Amino acid sequence: MLYNPHVTDPNGNFARLFAKTSSIVPSKLFGTDYLADNTGTTFSPNTFAHYPSQGFDCIFTDGSVQFVQSVSAFNYISQGKLVSGETVASAQSYAQVYTNLENGN
């Protein structure tokens, strides 16, 4: 699981968006399935439990848990567009996926 994945600014400030519980805002993604491994392998039937259903277990800051079937997020990740590492490109790449999961599209 990715826990507290949002960063303050994907353009360069990689500090966690929710540094403490008092900074949590409603309806933001707070946890989801792990999206890639450290070898660069992303979203395949061998590395992702929900691959056949093309969905993600998502925990939100309001305490709700949902199984989100996001075609946009699935396509983005399965096409190998998710950038790994601690870079601006990676933070922006993950931010796009998180937005898709939060919006359910």
N, C-alpha and C positions, 0 to 999 in steps of 0.2 A: 504494500500500500504506500502511496505517496501521502504524506501527512503534512498539513500546513504548507502546500506547495507554492502559493502565490508569493511573489517578491514585490518589494516596494515599488520598483520601477524597472521593467524589463529592458530599458535602454541603458542600464549601467549600475543601478543600486540593487544589489542582490540580497539585501536584508529581508527577512521574512516580513510579509505584510502584517501578519498578526503576531507581533512580538510578545504580547501578553493577552490574557483573556479579556481585559477591558478594551482592547483595540479591535475586537471582533465586530464585524458588521453583518446584518442579515443577508441571507440568500447568496452567499459566496461559497464556492467550493472549498471544503476543508480537508477532504481526503478522497482519494480515488485509487483504482487499481494501478499497480506499477506499470509504466508504459514502455520501458526499454531496459535492456540489461547493459552491463558495462562493456560488452563486446560489440555494441552497435546493432545487435539483432533486435528488431522491433516487431511487435505485433504479429506473430505467426502462430499457427496452431500449436507449435511446440513450446511457446513462451507465454501464452496468454490464455487463461482459463475460459474466458467468455468469447473466444474468437468466433465460434459458430453463430452466436446470437448477435454479434457486432455491437455489444453493449458494455457498459462500464458500471461497476458499483461506485456510487458517489455519496459522500457524506457532506452535508451542508452545514454552514455555521448556525443555522436555526435549530439544529439537532435532528433534522430529518435525514433519512437515508432513502435513496432512490436507485433503481436500476435504470440508467439512462441509455437509450439506444440513439446515439448521435451518428447519423450518416456522415456528416461533415468531419467529425473527429475521427471516426473509423477510417474513412478514405484518406485523410491527411496522414495518419500514422501508418496505415498499411501500404501506402505508396512510398514510404521511406522518407517523408518530408520532415519528420521530427528530428531536430538537431540535438545531439547530446553534448554534454560538457558544460563547464561553467563559463559561458560566453554570452554576449548580448544576443547573438543569433539563437542560441539555445533558449534563453529566457523568453525571447519573443515568440519562438516556436511553441514552447509549452504554454505561454499565455494565450495563444490562439486556441489551443486545444481546451484549456480550462474555460474560456469564454463559450466555446461550443457546447461543452457539457453543462454549464450553468444555464444556458438558453435552451438546451434540449434540441438543438438543431444539428 
